[in-house]
Amino acid sequence: MKSTPRFRGPSLLLLATIHLLIFSSGLVAASVLRHGAHFVTPFASAEELRAFLALSPTAVRVSNFFLLGSAIPFGIFAVTIVSRLRFLGVQAAGTNIALLGGLVATIALILSGIVGWILSVPEVLASAPVVKAVSFLNFLLGGAIFAVGFGLLAAGVSVTGYFMRLLPRWLVAFGMLMALTGELSSLSLITFPANFFIPITRYLGFIWMFSVAVALTRDRKGVQPASISDGV
């Protein structure tokens, strides 16, 4: 008798956990190293922002190190979940959309970590206008661009998961909500209130990652559903 094919790849649940732990470590480290200093956003005045960052360049350096590190398990999660869908017989554009979104979000995190680290350099901190520009670039990469990429990842996984009956309906709806908030985050480029969608996508996104990881790996052998070649 032929044995049932078994998916070979890293654990989605483990990757989601590592991503969350590294990302959270960056937040905790930044908070501790700032010694209670009130956080200043890129929307503050250039001089106020420069003064805040100059208080603890170590906090800036360490937090962005963790942000960069969190991109690696996230990227592996994205390509693994696409590989998992294809293993389960999905032959639709949705997997490519998910892969595109995962790569965009991963690259955004990497660039955000690198750009943010620049804000710990004394020569950069000496110029308020430069600090302002670099801070906004760091914010856009780790905020809006990451959220847009995450939204595409969630949309691709959710739509294909729905048509292939790989995900429960509540999780499909949750994924489409993440897709919607992710894409609406792009409006933050033209209107300030749209920034509200960025943390929704980021923090509820962790729950979505864990939920999808569990749903798609409950049976690593399983029975492959009939593939689909049309639709999203």
Secondary structure, 3 states (H helix, E strand, C coil): CCCCCCCCCCCHHHHHHHHHHHHHHHHHHHHHHCCCCCCCCCCCCHHHHHHHHHHCHHHHHHHHHHHHHHHHHHHHHHHHHHHHHHHCCECCHHHHHHHHHHHHHHHHHHHHHHHHHHCCCHHHHCCHHHHHHHHHHHHHHHHHHHHHHHHHHHHHHHHHHHHCCCCCHHHHHHHHHHHHHHHHHHHHHCCHHHHHHHHHHHHHHHHHHHHHHHHHCCCCCCCCCCCECCCC
